[in-house]
Amino acid sequence: MTVSLFTFVDLYRRQLVTARHLLDKGEAHALAQGQSSADMLGWRLIDDMHPLGFQLMVVINFSQQWPARVAGLPEPETIGADLDADTFRAAIDRAIAGLDAMTADQFAGRDDAPLTYKIGEGMEPTLPAGQWLPVFATTNIYFHLSTVTRILRARGVPVGKVDLFASGL
């Protein structure tokens, strides 16, 4: 298989399927324990870390926005972290639909296209698209998705490595 920037579209789609799977397992566990979905979305790994809802928000936003930026397409709307479980599911579905609509042609010749993005105060690098997607975006998606898994495990949700392959191999 040839790896191109378009390859990341399927990778990110798979991570969104995994995020939904983890959300469903977490919610089922929370409800079985007499907690609400809202409680679950507020779970944290430790006090000074962002809660589960924030982690899901980053996975969804990065998965839908970075491929669009790299392909030179309009960016999908940013979602917030204060959504309920059903609204997160709807956002995941919209992000998947957006990725499914992308084509390899939209990414052709974009590897060296310069993109400038503000990461934080005083950090606004310009890098080639071929660096933003596989390095910056992918690292962030995996970090926040693995944090979702760790938060759930810390709360007793029976999740493990196999749950990271919810969409198959």
Legacy VTK file of the C-alpha trace (Angstrom):
# vtk DataFile Version 3.0
C-alpha trace
ASCII
DATASET POLYDATA
POINTS 169 float
0.000 0.000 0.000
1.277 3.433 -0.899
1.105 5.935 1.931
-0.083 9.399 1.002
-1.700 12.230 2.910
-5.067 10.763 1.908
-4.136 7.599 3.854
-4.697 9.584 7.044
-8.370 10.073 6.194
-9.055 6.372 6.789
-6.814 6.363 9.857
-8.749 9.257 11.386
-12.076 7.679 10.450
-11.009 4.573 12.364
-10.094 6.676 15.399
-13.534 8.300 15.333
-15.170 4.851 15.284
-12.998 3.951 18.265
-13.964 7.161 20.076
-17.644 6.328 19.631
-17.056 2.758 20.842
-15.266 4.032 23.954
-17.982 6.623 24.588
-20.633 3.895 24.390
-18.741 1.582 26.751
-18.075 4.387 29.198
-21.685 5.506 29.207
-22.989 1.968 29.701
-20.634 1.499 32.645
-21.545 4.848 34.188
-25.267 4.120 33.931
-24.776 0.629 35.412
-22.995 2.289 38.350
-25.867 4.734 38.904
-24.021 7.682 37.380
-25.207 9.872 34.537
-23.715 10.358 31.103
-22.893 13.917 32.158
-20.973 12.572 35.156
-19.012 10.278 32.846
-18.076 13.114 30.505
-16.677 14.956 33.523
-14.430 12.092 34.622
-10.724 12.979 34.794
-7.607 10.905 35.056
-6.214 13.322 37.644
-7.540 16.628 38.929
-5.381 18.925 36.824
-6.162 17.188 33.501
-9.048 17.949 31.174
-12.106 15.691 31.512
-13.312 12.967 29.179
-15.547 15.365 27.220
-12.549 17.568 26.397
-10.530 14.551 25.238
-13.352 13.498 22.897
-13.670 17.053 21.592
-10.004 17.140 20.583
-10.197 13.740 18.860
-13.253 14.830 16.865
-11.985 18.310 15.984
-8.508 17.172 14.952
-9.874 14.209 12.975
-12.184 16.359 10.907
-10.342 19.673 10.665
-6.751 18.681 9.904
-7.518 16.644 6.786
-9.690 19.527 5.535
-6.887 22.052 6.161
-4.322 19.874 4.433
-6.611 19.288 1.440
-7.293 23.025 1.173
-10.999 22.538 1.942
-13.229 24.605 4.229
-12.804 23.534 7.840
-15.717 21.785 9.529
-17.199 23.623 12.489
-15.352 23.247 15.774
-17.295 21.473 18.504
-17.005 22.331 22.175
-16.264 20.123 25.143
-19.559 20.804 26.897
-21.710 18.475 24.786
-23.855 15.619 26.036
-23.160 12.017 24.981
-25.737 12.010 22.176
-24.382 15.269 20.758
-20.853 13.827 20.828
-22.175 10.817 18.893
-23.795 13.112 16.327
-20.537 15.080 16.008
-18.626 11.843 15.442
-21.128 10.816 12.762
-20.787 14.205 11.011
-16.987 13.995 11.159
-17.048 10.485 9.667
-19.386 11.638 6.907
-17.039 14.525 6.147
-14.055 12.217 5.927
-16.002 9.762 3.772
-16.668 12.576 1.296
-12.962 13.324 0.827
-11.083 12.007 -2.191
-7.442 11.225 -2.920
-7.427 13.916 -5.611
-8.039 16.587 -2.960
-4.719 15.660 -1.332
-2.671 15.203 -4.493
0.337 17.512 -4.606
-0.400 18.959 -1.165
2.568 17.409 0.705
4.663 20.574 0.483
1.812 23.100 0.688
2.729 25.555 3.471
0.220 25.781 6.302
0.411 28.275 9.139
-1.442 27.435 12.321
-1.489 29.059 15.740
-0.786 26.396 18.345
-0.606 28.683 21.345
0.469 32.112 22.428
3.629 32.958 20.510
3.584 29.723 18.484
2.366 30.076 14.917
4.632 27.906 12.781
4.420 27.468 9.040
5.090 23.859 8.099
4.429 21.739 5.020
1.073 19.947 5.035
2.992 16.675 4.903
4.368 17.435 8.349
1.224 18.791 10.009
-0.927 15.748 9.321
1.326 12.776 10.114
3.240 14.443 12.941
1.200 17.118 14.730
-2.393 16.009 14.116
-1.821 12.271 14.429
0.182 12.613 17.641
-2.580 14.717 19.192
-5.357 12.349 18.119
-3.585 9.339 19.600
-2.663 11.198 22.792
-6.241 12.284 23.477
-7.785 8.970 22.424
-5.415 7.062 24.707
-6.319 9.504 27.487
-9.993 8.604 26.960
-9.030 4.945 27.401
-7.016 5.653 30.562
-9.809 7.730 32.107
-12.285 4.920 31.471
-9.937 2.264 32.863
-9.329 4.362 35.963
-13.113 4.378 36.511
-13.376 0.614 36.157
-14.657 0.463 32.591
-13.474 -2.830 31.079
-11.496 -1.470 28.121
-8.147 -2.526 26.770
-5.988 -2.601 23.668
-8.560 -4.526 21.632
-11.009 -1.630 22.086
-8.625 0.617 20.128
-9.388 -1.517 17.068
-13.167 -1.057 17.161
-13.221 -0.618 13.363
-11.067 -3.698 12.750
-7.551 -4.048 11.456
LINES 1 170
169 0 1 2 3 4 5 6 7 8 9 10 11 12 13 14 15 16 17 18 19 20 21 22 23 24 25 26 27 28 29 30 31 32 33 34 35 36 37 38 39 40 41 42 43 44 45 46 47 48 49 50 51 52 53 54 55 56 57 58 59 60 61 62 63 64 65 66 67 68 69 70 71 72 73 74 75 76 77 78 79 80 81 82 83 84 85 86 87 88 89 90 91 92 93 94 95 96 97 98 99 100 101 102 103 104 105 106 107 108 109 110 111 112 113 114 115 116 117 118 119 120 121 122 123 124 125 126 127 128 129 130 131 132 133 134 135 136 137 138 139 140 141 142 143 144 145 146 147 148 149 150 151 152 153 154 155 156 157 158 159 160 161 162 163 164 165 166 167 168
